[in-house]
Amino acid sequence: MIKTCVSMGLVALPLMACTDLNTTPRQSLTPEVAFNDVSGYQSVANSMYNRATSFSYYGQTMMIAPEILADNLRLVANTGRYQGEEANGDRDHIAIWNGVVYGGINDANLIIETIDDETVSGEEQEKSFIKGDAHFMRALFYFDLCRVYGYEPGREVNGFNLGPILRLQPTLVASDADFRTRSTVEEVYEQIERDLLAAIPLVGAVPIGSEGVYYANTGAALTLLARLYLYWGRMEDAEAAATSAMNLLGLRTNGDGLLEAGQYVQGFSRAPHPESLFELELRQVDWSSVDGVNNSLNSLVSDNEPAAQFIIGASNELMAAYETGDVRRECWRETTREGIEGPVYASRKWTGYKGDFLENLPIIRAPELYLIRAEARYQNNPQGAREDINALRSKRGLGAIDNLLSGEALLNRILLERRLEFALEGHRFFDLKRNGRDISKHADFLEVPYTDYRILANLPLSQIQLNENLEQNPGY
């Protein structure tokens, strides 16, 4: 079958990048095989997961870019990579409006739309799980598109409220293609909520850090739902979803269920990560012989391999934010780099522990639940918020925070804990943005005001030219 790329509703030249429409066969499957047997649908699901591990998505971009766009990372070698993002240059942002993310959405759409057909053979339980898996992954894909390309509801600048194009039916052939306008972020959030609520009863619960976290599961879906509500400003719902997930997973109010302080650093060299709720598994067969050294997280941010590029380290401001005794600081190793005065800091989170720069990607970890719930509580239940923060800190080698901390100071403390806990896991820029804050920077780089157009990523020019109904983000 010939690969045909279509973009924003029009057939494009075969050599152009596919974006929000995909008509490619999945891993050389014919539609007859894919649509008649549950094993074919599992192959489509595998395609969906393979896309998520792409270097232009969670394999690199979604972990590094949100950190260096803000104040957690700095360049320690000049190779031309991430220079624009460090300086927040025009059109130097997070580029996920592409065939990887929209292709994953199309994979999910194909599963959801057709797997229940009575002509599809296979166990109903297996079919239900694959369908739930697709609902979860579609929610994740759309959530990321919203936070990269749109403002959170209630945080719009000059009333601009558009998000991604919303497609819920698969594009199987070029004739399915149609022009579409962008949906509002609120509309897409509503669909993400529906997808996660659909996934929760279908995927089933698995223990934290078990091999079940390599797929969608109830705990991960509840956590992503809680995160969605936090971004949405629905604090009571965020607290309720986080509490449900914590109860399901056995996470206690004293922090039990999380790693002990002495195990924290080692946890990032185990598969699955002992605190993982959802983790993308990578194997050697998923990479070419040069992928690791050229594009892996391990090569770019660590120096434990002689051939590693090691071009990105922790900012001095991030290192200064750690308290004495915080085991999270041990996720950085002090070293030197030619051409850089003073110490630089290499990551010990991304260590390539599987060999040849390879490692799994923990996407959702259990400590996020404590910090989601703390943020959801900070205004109406500051004591509960402080208890959640202290529960996490007790597992990171730290004592309790000030028992009188409240209001804006308490929110600042929560955001600081998120900064330290999830450094190099792709949260920092979004945590500032969703709270309507200016984007703080390291060293002499100027902060980016929240009202600046560079808060949102630009849509690819080729897509704007192809689809006259597609509105570019303001300022580009």
C-alpha positions, -999 to +999 in steps of 0.1 A: +000+000+000+014+034-009+019+059+019-002+090+014+003+120+036-026+144+042-024+175+062-053+195+077-076+179+053-058+181+019-037+154+002-001+166+001+029+154-018+041+120-005+074+134+007+058+160+030+055+153+067+022+139+078+004+159+105-032+155+117-043+130+092-026+097+085-035+070+060-004+048+064-008+010+070+004+001+105+037-019+104+029-034+070-005-047+081-033-048+055-066-033+067-082-068+063-058-082+088-060-052+112-097-051+112-106-088+114-085-100+143-077-086+178-040-093+172-041-068+143-055-042+167-027-049+191-003-041+164-021-008+158-018-002+196+019-010+194+023+016+166+005+041+189+031+035+216+060+035+192+050+070+182+050+081+218+087+071+222+098+091+192+126+115+198+103+143+186+079+134+214+086+118+248+119+102+236+135+136+239+115+167+231+088+166+257+114+159+284+140+185+275+123+214+258+099+223+287+129+224+310+153+245+289+125+268+278+122+277+315+150+278+342+159+242+350+185+235+323+214+252+305+235+244+275+270+233+284+282+227+248+274+245+216+261+221+189+233+242+176+207+221+194+183+237+219+201+271+215+169+288+204+148+272+231+173+283+258+169+319+245+132+315+239+137+326+203+109+333+178+095+299+167+119+280+190+095+261+211+080+226+214+072+212+179+047+184+183+021+194+157+034+166+135+027+131+121+040+115+153+013+129+176-015+132+151-005+097+138-009+084+173-043+100+176-053+084+143-041+050+156-063+055+187-092+066+166-090+035+144-091+012+174-119+030+192-140+033+161-138-003+149-126-028+175-162-034+188-173-046+154-188-081+156-166-092+127-135-087+148-125-120+163-108-123+197-115-123+235-139-096+246-117-088+276-087-083+254-106-061+230-119-040+259-084-035+272-070-024+238-099+000+234-093+015+269-056+018+260-066+038+230-088+061+250-060+068+274-034+074+248-057+097+228-063+117+259-025+120+265-018+131+229-045+157+230-036+169+264+000+176+252-012+194+221-034+216+242-007+227+267+018+233+239-004+252+215-032+267+237-038+286+269-055+269+298-092+278+303-094+309+323-058+319+315-064+331+279-045+362+267-068+386+248-095+360+247-076+336+224-089+301+233-080+278+204-063+245+208-056+216+184-078+202+156-101+176+171-106+144+152-124+114+166-128+092+135-099+075+118-085+087+085-081+055+065-079+067+029-072+101+014-108+106+005-116+107+043-095+139+045-113+172+052-105+207+062-111+216+098-107+245+121-091+243+155-113+235+184-112+255+216-091+241+244-122+238+265-138+216+239-107+194+237-105+192+275-141+179+275-131+152+251-100+143+271-122+139+302-146+117+283-117+095+270-102+091+305-135+083+321-140+057+293-105+042+299-108+038+336-132+008+337-116-008+307-079-010+315-078-023+351-056-015+381-020-026+384+005-021+413+029+009+412+061+000+395+049-033+381+052-043+344+016-034+340+026+003+339+039-002+304+003+001+293-027+022+303-041+014+337-066+028+361-041+045+384-024+063+354-058+073+339-070+087+373-037+106+377-039+121+342-075+130+349-064+148+381-037+166+361-062+176+335-085+191+362-056+209+377-048+226+344-085+232+339-087+250+373-113+225+386-096+221+419-122+201+438-123+176+409-085+175+408-084+167+446-111+140+442-094+123+413-060+124+430-074+110+462-092+082+443-059+073+426-039+074+459-065+052+476-064+027+447-026+026+446-020+024+484-003+058+487-006+069+523-009+103+539+026+098+555+042+091+521+042+053+524+040+038+489+068+061+476+105+052+475+125+057+507+151+085+504+180+061+501+164+044+471+155+075+451+184+079+427+187+042+421+150+041+411+159+059+379+181+029+369+154+003+373+128-009+348+100-002+355+108+027+378+095+017+412+073+048+413+060+046+378+023+047+371+028+049+333+061+042+316+071+038+280+093+008+275+122+010+251+141-020+236+172-022+214+150-032+185+132+001+187+164+020+177+188+021+149+225+017+157+231+055+160+199+066+176+212+064+211+244+084+207+227+110+185+193+116+201+188+098+234+182+116+267+211+098+282+235+110+255+223+146+256+222+152+294+246+127+309+283+120+306+285+084+319+293+071+284+326+082+267+307+088+234+279+108+250+273+143+236+265+158+270+253+192+258+227+200+285+231+202+323+213+216+353+212+254+357+230+269+386+197+283+398+181+248+399+211+235+419+209+263+444+172+255+450+179+222+466+180+221+504+208+203+523+198+166+526+175+166+496+182+133+478+168+147+446+200+168+443+219+135+440+203+131+406+229+155+394+267+148+393+291+177+395+317+177+367+334+201+343+330+209+306+356+224+283+348+261+276+326+264+307+338+282+338+329+266+371+311+233+377+285+218+354+260+192+364+252+160+345+220+141+350+219+108+369+182+104+361+188+094+325+217+069+327+211+046+298+210+017+322+199-008+296+231-003+277+240+018+245+222+049+259+189+030+262+164+033+291+127+034+297+107+066+300+086+071+332+059+095+320+037+096+351+051+089+386+033+085+419+047+116+436+027+138+412-004+127+430+007+143+463+016+176+445-015+177+424-036+173+455-015+198+475-021+224+447-058+216+445-061+221+483-038+251+489-065+277+489-094+260+508-074+234+528-039+247+534-033+222+562-041+193+539-018+208+513+010+211+538+004+175+548+007+163+512+040+183+507+054+169+540+045+133+530+066+137+499+094+155+516+096+128+542+106+104+514+132+128+500+153+132+532+136+165+543+117+177+572+083+195+573+077+229+559+066+259+580+032+250+596+019+285+590+026+286+553-005+295+533-018+315+503+006+325+476+036+314+496+022+279+499+016+278+461+052+289+456+063+261+478+043+235+459+057+248+426+092+246+440+086+210+451+074+202+416+105+219+401+128+198+422+109+165+420+103+165+382+135+182+370+143+169+335+108+152+333+092+179+312+069+198+337+086+231+345+076+254+316+040+241+318+038+246+356+046+282+352+024+287+321-007+271+335-005+294+365-003+325+344+032+332+355+061+347+336+086+321+325+117+325+347+151+319+331+187+311+342+217+334+342+213+365+320+185+352+298+155+374+300+123+360+315+093+356+291+062+376+302+031+355+303+015+379+278+043+374+253+034+355+222+062+330+228+043+314+256+025+294+229+042+273+202+037+282+165+019+260+142+040+248+112+039+273+083+033+244+058+000+236+076-012+272+077-005+274+039-023+242+032-054+248+052-070+282+049-092+274+079-063+269+102-056+299+124-020+305+135-013+314+171-011+351+179+022+369+172+035+344+145 
